[in-house]
Each structure stands twice: as structure tokens, then as C-alpha cells.
Amino acid sequence: MDVLYCQGKHQNNRRHIKPPFILGNEFAGVVVESSSSSSFKPGDRVFGGALGSYAEYIAVEERLVRKIPRQWTNEQACAVGSSGAIGWGCLVPVGQLKKEQSVLVTGAAGGLGVMACQIALALGARVIGLVGGSEKARVVKGLGVETIVSYNNKGWEQEVLNHTAGEGVDLVFDVVGIVESSLRCLKYGGSVVIVGYAGRGGVMETLQLNKILLKGASVKGYVSNSKVSPNLPSPLLHQAIEFEYRSTYQYLHETEIWRTWSPCSIGD
């Protein structure tokens, strides 16, 4: 997203993200000032999402802020909080991913993909990670993902089918914007959850709708509910935080992948 913002190719650049602006969408840090009516006080450790998070200080609406769970560092909250909540929202409430089902995670080595892989693994799903190179493959393998496919390989969709005995996956977590390829990897009656299109340089994909029909597929878009929280309606956000601490955080703690992918941390 930051790259697209810089290039002026994100759809938001046509509306409210226009120069001058500061990059960054996730933050974690310490409250330095708040109103007398706020539930947050100076010294509270908090995290959330807002444009301009790469700055040393940022002023945000209270509804965009959550307290950091006591067990997390600021860096972990920054890396896990937003991406983890989005991953949870896509895979569980929307994607309905179940134990022993299979899921293809596109952009598996990115911020959203790293969290989605770990959540899916903790749910007991079989994960196939789609990456673009050997270094990214190493990162994803370090998360515990055993099956890695490179999109640099011609006909990589067939590789995904081969890893599922020709059946296809139950769910595709699409952060790249490759719906047509996702459908090729999908089993009949499966689902594609779209959460981004970063891999297309901001160019929207066109799709012949009969391909959805022929797969009996469900294609769903995931959009965060910014009116309630930066990523999820409040009850689901709390579910995600609890799940991440009990399950996903164990992967984060053991592999320290969050150190590589933490977007930013301010106010330490």
C-alpha cells in the first residue's frame, strides 16, 4: 500500500490521499497527551491504524486506538495488531476456514500474508504459501508452512493443484489481486477472499464472470469497518487479539518473524 501511495497508483490517491502526506498505516507507542474525557491517559501503551504512522508523533481519533495487551511489546502489537485482525477477519468470519481445510495465501511473505499463514496454521488448516523468490520462501517456511509455490514459475497454478491431489484449495486469501489465477487453484464450491491488489501496480483486474459460475465459487471482498475500529467490529477485534495471543503469538515468539515485518513503532 505504501508503495502504491508513493506512486500515486492506489485508488485512495484519487480521493483523500493526496500530497502532501506522511506514509504509514499502523502504529504502536505511548500516549503523550489526551483529552480529559478520554479513556486513554498519558503513559498508556496503545496501537492502531491511521495514515501518517511513520511520523515520530501522530494525532488520532480515539476510536482508532486500542490498548496493547500486557504480554505484548510495542513492536509486536504494531506487527500483529492490524495485520492479525485483518487476517482473522478474512479467514474466520468471512472465509469460514476450518481445521484440515486447505488455503492458498498469496503474498505469503508480506505483512498480511505472514499473519494469515500463522492464523491458518493455528486453526489446523493446510497452508500453501505463494511467494516471489527464495528469500521470501525461507521466511514463510520459517513460519511453519511446508508447501511453498513461486509465482515466478510458469503455470504455478498447476503446482497448487498438484499439492492438493488435483482437487484445489478450499479458500484463497488474495492480497495481490489475482482472482482469475485464484479461481484456477480453487476446488469446486470454494471461496476467494480479496483483501488487496498490491501485486498489480494499482491496475484493477478484469474477470469473465462465467469463470466464477463454472467453479461454483464464492468471491468475497474484505473491507475493514473503520467506523467501529481500524480493522474489525469490536467483538471480532477482541476475538482476534485473544486468538493471536493464545495461538499465533507462539509462532511469532518462536520465529521472531515480527522483527522483520514490524511496520513501525513510535513513542518508545
Residue frames as qw, qx, qy, qz and C-alpha x, y, z in Angstrom:
[[0.000, 0.885, 0.466, 0.000, 0.00, 0.00, 0.00],
 [0.308, -0.787, 0.093, 0.527, 2.77, 2.45, 0.89],
 [0.398, -0.127, 0.597, 0.685, 4.47, 1.79, -2.45],
 [0.184, 0.599, 0.675, 0.389, 1.23, 2.41, -4.34],
 [0.158, -0.913, -0.283, 0.247, 0.61, 5.57, -2.31],
 [0.381, -0.570, 0.308, 0.660, 4.10, 6.82, -3.21],
 [0.285, 0.056, 0.697, 0.656, 3.49, 6.11, -6.89],
 [0.363, 0.252, 0.055, -0.895, 0.03, 7.67, -6.85],
 [0.372, 0.059, -0.798, -0.470, -1.47, 4.41, -8.13],
 [0.013, -0.266, -0.894, 0.360, -3.71, 3.49, -5.21],
 [0.076, -0.641, -0.642, -0.414, -7.43, 4.16, -5.61],
 [0.358, -0.777, -0.377, 0.354, -7.27, 6.33, -2.49],
 [0.381, -0.223, 0.180, 0.879, -4.89, 8.69, -4.31],
 [0.013, 0.427, 0.556, 0.713, -7.88, 9.81, -6.36],
 [0.404, -0.758, -0.457, -0.233, -9.76, 10.83, -3.24],
 [0.453, -0.886, 0.002, -0.094, -8.28, 11.68, 0.16],
 [0.759, -0.404, 0.238, 0.452, -4.63, 10.51, -0.09],
 [0.521, 0.775, 0.093, 0.344, -3.11, 13.41, -1.98],
 [0.597, 0.036, -0.229, 0.768, 0.27, 15.12, -1.45],
 [0.232, 0.493, -0.767, 0.339, 1.49, 16.25, 0.91],
 [0.852, -0.400, -0.030, -0.336, 1.03, 13.28, 3.26],
 [0.176, -0.569, 0.785, -0.166, 3.09, 11.04, 5.55],
 [0.655, 0.103, -0.707, -0.246, 3.26, 7.32, 4.84],
 [0.097, 0.099, -0.885, 0.444, 2.48, 4.51, 7.27],
 [0.571, -0.328, -0.403, -0.636, -0.81, 2.91, 8.28],
 [0.796, -0.438, -0.417, 0.032, -0.08, 1.04, 11.53],
 [0.084, 0.672, -0.430, 0.597, 1.39, 2.42, 14.73],
 [0.753, -0.485, -0.424, 0.135, 2.24, 1.43, 18.29],
 [0.325, 0.422, -0.322, 0.783, 3.55, 3.67, 21.02],
 [0.301, -0.400, -0.636, 0.587, 2.84, 5.59, 24.21],
 [0.026, -0.868, -0.423, -0.258, 0.14, 8.22, 24.71],
 [0.422, 0.044, -0.222, 0.878, 1.74, 11.60, 25.38],
 [0.191, 0.096, 0.196, -0.957, -1.41, 13.73, 25.50],
 [0.128, -0.412, -0.858, -0.277, -5.17, 13.10, 25.64],
 [0.313, -0.519, -0.134, -0.784, -8.36, 14.96, 26.45],
 [0.264, -0.261, 0.662, -0.651, -9.75, 14.88, 29.98],
 [0.796, 0.077, 0.203, -0.565, -12.70, 12.78, 28.78],
 [0.626, 0.416, -0.633, -0.187, -10.56, 10.17, 27.03],
 [0.945, -0.307, 0.035, -0.108, -10.31, 6.60, 28.30],
 [0.829, 0.210, -0.151, 0.496, -6.61, 6.73, 27.39],
 [0.366, -0.921, 0.050, 0.127, -4.15, 8.54, 29.65],
 [0.298, 0.807, -0.501, 0.092, -0.57, 9.70, 29.14],
 [0.265, -0.486, 0.819, -0.151, 1.74, 6.73, 29.56],
 [0.833, 0.170, 0.452, -0.271, -0.74, 4.16, 28.21],
 [0.192, -0.279, 0.792, 0.507, 0.73, 1.83, 25.58],
 [0.636, 0.503, 0.348, -0.471, -1.55, 1.73, 22.54],
 [0.275, -0.102, 0.743, 0.602, -1.72, 0.54, 18.94],
 [0.493, 0.630, 0.449, -0.399, -3.95, 1.16, 15.96],
 [0.530, 0.267, 0.553, 0.585, -4.17, 2.25, 12.37],
 [0.154, 0.915, 0.205, -0.312, -4.04, 5.70, 10.78],
 [0.654, 0.618, 0.054, 0.433, -2.33, 7.36, 7.85],
 [0.056, 0.864, -0.281, 0.413, 0.91, 9.09, 8.86],
 [0.872, -0.489, 0.008, -0.015, 2.13, 6.39, 11.20],
 [0.804, 0.207, -0.137, 0.540, 5.75, 6.72, 10.11],
 [0.002, 0.795, -0.153, 0.587, 5.95, 10.06, 11.92],
 [0.292, 0.163, -0.724, 0.603, 7.52, 10.33, 15.38],
 [0.215, 0.259, 0.612, -0.715, 4.21, 11.65, 16.78],
 [0.160, -0.271, -0.712, -0.628, 0.71, 11.18, 15.43],
 [0.357, 0.085, 0.425, -0.828, -2.68, 12.61, 16.50],
 [0.247, -0.138, -0.875, -0.392, -5.55, 10.14, 16.01],
 [0.619, -0.357, -0.110, -0.691, -9.20, 9.77, 16.90],
 [0.443, -0.361, 0.715, -0.402, -9.83, 7.68, 20.00],
 [0.893, 0.176, 0.217, -0.354, -11.90, 5.15, 18.06],
 [0.735, 0.561, -0.380, 0.017, -8.77, 4.18, 16.11],
 [0.092, 0.580, -0.706, 0.396, -6.78, 3.27, 19.22],
 [0.889, -0.315, -0.294, -0.152, -6.63, 0.10, 21.34],
 [0.446, -0.741, 0.488, -0.115, -4.60, -0.67, 24.46],
 [0.507, 0.443, -0.740, -0.018, -1.71, -3.04, 23.91],
 [0.901, -0.340, -0.247, -0.108, -2.20, -6.36, 25.74],
 [0.481, -0.806, 0.345, -0.024, 0.13, -6.53, 28.70],
 [0.852, -0.173, 0.435, 0.236, 2.01, -9.53, 27.30],
 [0.682, 0.583, 0.236, 0.374, 2.96, -7.79, 24.03],
 [0.397, -0.348, 0.087, 0.845, 5.78, -5.38, 23.30],
 [0.305, 0.696, 0.042, -0.648, 5.03, -2.27, 21.24],
 [0.130, 0.427, -0.720, -0.532, 6.78, -3.82, 18.26],
 [0.105, 0.153, 0.981, 0.061, 4.71, -6.99, 18.47],
 [0.279, 0.623, 0.557, -0.474, 1.47, -5.02, 18.75],
 [0.245, 0.655, -0.254, -0.668, 2.41, -2.98, 15.69],
 [0.132, 0.285, -0.858, -0.407, 3.21, -6.07, 13.64],
 [0.001, -0.217, -0.975, 0.047, 0.40, -8.27, 14.92],
 [0.220, 0.422, 0.526, -0.705, -2.46, -5.95, 15.76],
 [0.471, 0.516, -0.094, -0.709, -3.64, -4.60, 12.42],
 [0.402, 0.342, -0.762, -0.376, -2.44, -7.37, 10.12],
 [0.010, -0.028, -0.974, 0.225, -3.57, -10.04, 12.55],
 [0.388, 0.392, 0.516, -0.655, -7.05, -8.59, 12.89],
 [0.534, 0.487, -0.309, -0.618, -7.43, -8.36, 9.11],
 [0.266, 0.255, -0.918, -0.148, -6.12, -11.93, 8.72],
 [0.164, 0.181, 0.873, -0.423, -8.59, -13.17, 11.31],
 [0.468, 0.463, 0.235, -0.715, -11.46, -11.28, 9.70],
 [0.494, 0.449, -0.536, -0.517, -10.70, -12.68, 6.25],
 [0.281, 0.202, -0.937, -0.039, -10.05, -16.28, 7.27],
 [0.008, 0.186, 0.894, -0.408, -12.62, -16.85, 10.00],
 [0.359, 0.491, 0.460, -0.647, -15.79, -14.69, 9.85],
 [0.505, 0.592, -0.216, -0.590, -15.62, -14.20, 6.07],
 [0.390, 0.428, -0.775, -0.252, -13.66, -17.20, 4.75],
 [0.875, -0.231, 0.136, -0.403, -15.08, -19.68, 7.29],
 [0.491, 0.478, -0.724, 0.080, -11.78, -21.61, 7.27],
 [0.871, -0.391, 0.097, -0.280, -11.94, -24.87, 9.23],
 [0.480, -0.530, 0.696, 0.065, -9.46, -27.36, 10.61],
 [0.596, -0.015, 0.757, 0.266, -7.93, -29.63, 7.94],
 [0.544, 0.795, 0.266, -0.042, -9.19, -27.45, 5.10],
 [0.656, 0.025, 0.230, 0.719, -6.66, -26.08, 2.62],
 [0.083, 0.953, 0.163, -0.239, -5.88, -22.42, 1.99],
 [0.647, 0.349, 0.123, 0.666, -3.68, -20.67, -0.55],
 [0.253, -0.855, -0.133, 0.434, -2.14, -17.50, 0.91],
 [0.578, 0.644, 0.110, 0.488, -0.97, -15.13, -1.82],
 [0.084, 0.782, -0.263, 0.558, 1.73, -12.63, -0.91],
 [0.833, -0.418, -0.357, 0.053, 2.59, -15.02, 1.89],
 [0.652, -0.071, -0.258, 0.709, 5.80, -13.20, 2.84],
 [0.005, 0.551, 0.065, 0.832, 4.14, -9.78, 3.17],
 [0.154, -0.214, 0.536, -0.802, 2.76, -8.20, 6.31],
 [0.746, -0.028, 0.097, -0.659, -0.77, -9.55, 5.83],
 [0.816, 0.221, -0.508, -0.165, 0.41, -12.87, 4.42],
 [0.286, 0.305, -0.779, 0.466, 2.75, -13.61, 7.32],
 [0.379, -0.098, 0.557, -0.733, -0.09, -13.23, 9.79],
 [0.805, 0.144, -0.121, -0.563, -2.61, -15.09, 7.62],
 [0.642, 0.278, -0.714, 0.030, -0.25, -18.07, 7.35],
 [0.108, 0.191, -0.788, 0.575, 0.18, -18.25, 11.11],
 [0.560, 0.006, 0.334, -0.759, -3.52, -17.89, 11.87],
 [0.817, 0.209, -0.344, -0.413, -4.39, -20.59, 9.33],
 [0.504, 0.259, -0.792, 0.226, -1.77, -22.92, 10.79],
 [0.133, -0.129, 0.688, -0.702, -3.04, -22.31, 14.32],
 [0.706, 0.090, 0.101, -0.695, -6.55, -23.16, 13.11],
 [0.647, -0.095, 0.757, 0.005, -5.23, -26.51, 11.89],
 [0.697, 0.665, 0.078, -0.255, -5.56, -25.75, 8.17],
 [0.768, 0.026, 0.377, 0.517, -3.21, -26.93, 5.43],
 [0.071, 0.902, -0.030, -0.425, -1.41, -23.85, 4.11],
 [0.715, 0.320, 0.302, 0.543, 0.14, -23.26, 0.70],
 [0.185, -0.790, -0.010, 0.585, 2.21, -20.08, 0.55],
 [0.626, 0.651, 0.259, 0.342, 2.60, -18.18, -2.72],
 [0.385, -0.763, 0.135, 0.502, 5.82, -16.15, -2.86],
 [0.552, 0.830, -0.059, -0.061, 8.12, -14.50, -5.38],
 [0.411, 0.695, -0.548, 0.218, 11.62, -15.68, -4.51],
 [0.726, -0.008, -0.635, 0.264, 13.88, -17.92, -2.44],
 [0.137, 0.171, -0.513, 0.830, 14.38, -15.41, 0.38],
 [0.553, -0.185, 0.057, -0.810, 10.64, -14.95, 0.77],
 [0.832, -0.066, -0.512, -0.205, 10.20, -18.70, 0.65],
 [0.484, 0.105, -0.678, 0.544, 12.68, -19.02, 3.54],
 [0.213, -0.189, 0.350, -0.892, 10.68, -16.54, 5.61],
 [0.744, -0.117, -0.147, -0.642, 7.41, -18.40, 5.03],
 [0.775, 0.026, -0.627, 0.075, 8.97, -21.79, 5.73],
 [0.234, 0.195, -0.618, 0.725, 10.22, -20.33, 9.00],
 [0.502, -0.201, 0.166, -0.825, 6.60, -19.79, 9.98],
 [0.492, -0.027, 0.831, -0.258, 5.89, -23.50, 9.66],
 [0.725, 0.513, 0.031, -0.458, 4.40, -23.50, 6.16],
 [0.657, -0.214, 0.678, 0.250, 5.60, -26.68, 4.47],
 [0.564, 0.464, 0.590, 0.343, 4.25, -26.09, 0.95],
 [0.047, -0.700, 0.090, 0.707, 5.63, -23.12, -0.95],
 [0.611, 0.528, 0.498, 0.317, 4.90, -22.18, -4.57],
 [0.241, -0.409, 0.158, 0.866, 6.65, -19.42, -6.54],
 [0.487, 0.744, 0.350, -0.294, 4.57, -17.25, -8.81],
 [0.071, 0.714, -0.509, -0.475, 7.69, -16.78, -10.92],
 [0.321, -0.062, 0.918, 0.226, 7.21, -20.33, -12.20],
 [0.418, 0.095, -0.450, -0.784, 5.18, -20.55, -15.37],
 [0.675, -0.200, -0.606, -0.370, 1.92, -22.37, -14.70],
 [0.040, 0.240, -0.742, 0.624, 2.28, -22.11, -10.93],
 [0.673, -0.116, 0.125, -0.720, -1.48, -22.64, -10.58],
 [0.862, 0.100, -0.464, -0.178, -0.98, -26.26, -11.66],
 [0.363, 0.270, -0.734, 0.507, 1.59, -26.66, -8.89],
 [0.390, -0.184, 0.447, -0.784, -1.06, -25.64, -6.38],
 [0.854, 0.041, -0.143, -0.499, -3.45, -28.22, -7.86],
 [0.697, 0.254, -0.658, 0.124, -0.73, -30.88, -7.69],
 [0.093, 0.247, -0.704, 0.659, -0.26, -30.19, -3.97],
 [0.552, 0.009, 0.424, -0.718, -3.97, -30.82, -3.44],
 [0.417, 0.079, 0.900, 0.100, -4.13, -34.05, -5.49],
 [0.062, 0.224, 0.653, 0.721, -5.73, -32.11, -8.33],
 [0.124, -0.668, -0.728, 0.092, -8.72, -31.05, -6.23],
 [0.074, 0.656, 0.072, 0.748, -7.83, -27.43, -5.50],
 [0.181, 0.011, -0.608, 0.773, -7.88, -25.47, -2.26],
 [0.118, -0.661, -0.728, 0.140, -10.92, -24.67, -0.13],
 [0.085, -0.954, -0.201, 0.206, -10.01, -21.00, 0.24],
 [0.595, 0.352, 0.026, 0.722, -7.76, -18.40, -1.37],
 [0.300, -0.816, -0.185, 0.458, -6.57, -15.43, 0.71],
 [0.579, 0.513, 0.281, 0.568, -5.87, -12.91, -2.06],
 [0.275, -0.791, -0.087, 0.539, -3.87, -9.84, -1.09],
 [0.382, -0.209, 0.498, 0.750, -2.43, -9.43, -4.58],
 [0.484, 0.557, 0.062, -0.672, -5.47, -9.09, -6.82],
 [0.163, 0.298, -0.847, -0.409, -5.17, -12.26, -8.89],
 [0.683, 0.079, 0.425, -0.588, -8.74, -13.52, -8.88],
 [0.798, 0.400, -0.306, -0.330, -8.53, -15.39, -12.18],
 [0.425, 0.395, -0.790, 0.196, -5.49, -17.35, -11.04],
 [0.323, -0.196, 0.693, -0.614, -7.11, -17.86, -7.63],
 [0.809, 0.166, 0.125, -0.550, -10.13, -19.46, -9.29],
 [0.703, 0.413, -0.569, -0.103, -7.85, -21.86, -11.17],
 [0.212, 0.315, -0.823, 0.422, -6.45, -23.01, -7.83],
 [0.488, -0.140, 0.428, -0.748, -9.83, -23.35, -6.18],
 [0.112, 0.155, 0.981, 0.023, -11.84, -26.51, -5.67],
 [0.244, -0.448, -0.587, -0.629, -15.44, -26.57, -6.87],
 [0.503, -0.726, -0.441, -0.159, -17.56, -24.65, -4.38],
 [0.609, -0.243, -0.280, 0.701, -14.57, -22.97, -2.76],
 [0.069, -0.962, -0.247, 0.090, -14.11, -19.32, -1.81],
 [0.539, 0.306, -0.052, 0.783, -11.79, -16.45, -2.69],
 [0.283, -0.875, -0.289, 0.265, -11.46, -13.61, -0.17],
 [0.504, 0.556, 0.051, 0.659, -9.96, -10.46, -1.69],
 [0.446, -0.781, -0.235, 0.368, -8.23, -8.02, 0.62],
 [0.161, -0.764, 0.256, 0.570, -5.94, -6.13, -1.79],
 [0.788, 0.581, 0.171, 0.112, -4.43, -5.75, -5.24],
 [0.299, -0.839, 0.317, 0.326, -0.87, -4.64, -4.47],
 [0.622, -0.182, 0.636, 0.420, 0.78, -7.01, -6.95],
 [0.505, 0.601, 0.537, 0.309, -0.85, -5.41, -9.97],
 [0.350, 0.016, 0.070, 0.934, 0.72, -1.99, -9.57],
 [0.202, 0.371, 0.315, -0.850, -2.65, -0.45, -8.82],
 [0.385, 0.123, -0.566, -0.718, -4.21, -1.77, -12.06],
 [0.675, 0.003, 0.490, -0.552, -7.57, -3.40, -11.39],
 [0.178, -0.075, 0.943, 0.270, -8.02, -6.91, -12.76],
 [0.641, 0.150, -0.158, -0.736, -10.83, -7.68, -15.18],
 [0.261, -0.093, 0.953, -0.121, -12.56, -11.05, -14.99],
 [0.481, -0.087, -0.617, -0.617, -15.01, -13.05, -17.06],
 [0.536, -0.283, 0.441, -0.662, -17.79, -13.86, -14.62],
 [0.908, 0.069, -0.275, -0.309, -18.54, -17.26, -16.16],
 [0.509, 0.341, -0.715, 0.338, -15.32, -18.48, -14.52],
 [0.280, -0.231, 0.609, -0.705, -16.91, -17.91, -11.12],
 [0.808, 0.057, 0.025, -0.585, -20.02, -19.75, -12.28],
 [0.801, 0.285, -0.519, -0.089, -18.12, -22.76, -13.63],
 [0.338, 0.251, -0.761, 0.493, -16.29, -23.19, -10.31],
 [0.546, -0.633, -0.526, -0.159, -19.44, -22.71, -8.23],
 [0.518, 0.021, -0.383, 0.764, -17.21, -20.28, -6.38],
 [0.249, -0.911, -0.319, 0.075, -17.83, -17.55, -3.85],
 [0.502, 0.312, -0.082, 0.802, -15.75, -14.40, -4.33],
 [0.365, -0.853, -0.364, 0.087, -15.87, -12.03, -1.36],
 [0.331, 0.621, -0.203, 0.681, -14.23, -8.71, -0.68],
 [0.577, -0.545, -0.455, 0.404, -12.97, -7.85, 2.79],
 [0.129, 0.663, -0.034, 0.737, -13.11, -4.22, 3.88],
 [0.328, -0.159, -0.647, 0.670, -12.30, -3.07, 7.40],
 [0.210, -0.806, -0.519, -0.191, -15.05, -1.35, 9.35],
 [0.378, 0.241, -0.246, 0.860, -13.35, 1.95, 10.13],
 [0.368, -0.605, -0.125, -0.695, -16.49, 3.34, 11.80],
 [0.830, -0.527, -0.108, -0.147, -16.05, 0.90, 14.69],
 [0.673, -0.564, 0.358, 0.317, -12.36, 0.00, 14.71],
 [0.090, 0.674, -0.532, -0.504, -9.42, 0.21, 12.33],
 [0.126, 0.268, -0.902, -0.314, -9.89, -3.37, 11.17],
 [0.304, -0.277, -0.900, -0.146, -12.91, -5.18, 12.63],
 [0.526, -0.641, -0.193, -0.525, -16.10, -4.59, 14.54],
 [0.235, -0.669, 0.544, -0.449, -15.08, -4.50, 18.20],
 [0.872, -0.248, 0.353, -0.232, -16.15, -8.04, 19.26],
 [0.924, 0.350, -0.021, 0.156, -14.21, -9.58, 16.38],
 [0.280, 0.765, -0.422, 0.397, -11.19, -7.41, 17.12],
 [0.506, -0.567, 0.535, -0.369, -11.15, -8.72, 20.68],
 [0.973, 0.047, 0.214, -0.077, -11.51, -12.30, 19.38],
 [0.721, 0.605, -0.216, 0.261, -8.56, -11.74, 17.09],
 [0.023, -0.749, 0.512, -0.419, -6.37, -10.32, 19.86],
 [0.740, -0.375, 0.474, -0.296, -7.20, -13.22, 22.19],
 [0.960, 0.255, 0.113, 0.022, -6.61, -15.78, 19.45],
 [0.520, 0.725, -0.333, 0.304, -3.33, -14.17, 18.43],
 [0.248, -0.689, 0.572, -0.369, -2.01, -14.22, 21.96],
 [0.825, -0.216, 0.468, -0.232, -3.03, -17.83, 22.66],
 [0.890, 0.241, 0.365, 0.130, -2.04, -19.33, 19.32],
 [0.599, 0.747, 0.014, 0.288, -0.47, -17.10, 16.70],
 [0.162, -0.915, 0.335, -0.154, 1.82, -15.30, 19.12],
 [0.822, -0.355, 0.423, 0.138, 3.57, -18.59, 19.82],
 [0.774, 0.435, 0.247, 0.388, 4.75, -18.66, 16.20],
 [0.178, 0.923, -0.075, 0.332, 5.77, -15.03, 16.40],
 [0.515, -0.781, 0.347, -0.075, 7.69, -15.58, 19.62],
 [0.867, -0.166, 0.414, 0.221, 9.50, -18.68, 18.41],
 [0.704, 0.430, 0.310, 0.473, 10.46, -17.41, 14.95],
 [0.247, -0.623, -0.041, 0.741, 10.79, -13.70, 15.73],
 [0.373, 0.442, 0.573, 0.581, 9.43, -13.04, 12.23],
 [0.061, -0.924, -0.375, 0.030, 7.68, -9.98, 13.64],
 [0.409, -0.656, 0.164, 0.613, 11.07, -8.31, 13.98],
 [0.371, 0.030, 0.601, 0.707, 11.44, -8.50, 10.21],
 [0.037, 0.513, 0.661, 0.547, 7.95, -7.33, 9.33],
 [0.176, -0.685, -0.482, 0.517, 7.09, -4.77, 12.03],
 [0.346, 0.768, 0.336, 0.422, 5.85, -1.75, 10.03],
 [0.151, 0.608, -0.222, 0.747, 6.77, 0.89, 12.61],
 [0.560, -0.567, -0.536, 0.280, 6.92, 1.66, 16.28],
 [0.139, 0.639, -0.054, 0.755, 6.74, 5.14, 17.74],
 [0.459, -0.719, 0.048, -0.520, 6.86, 6.78, 21.10],
 [0.872, -0.219, -0.344, 0.272, 9.25, 4.33, 22.79]]
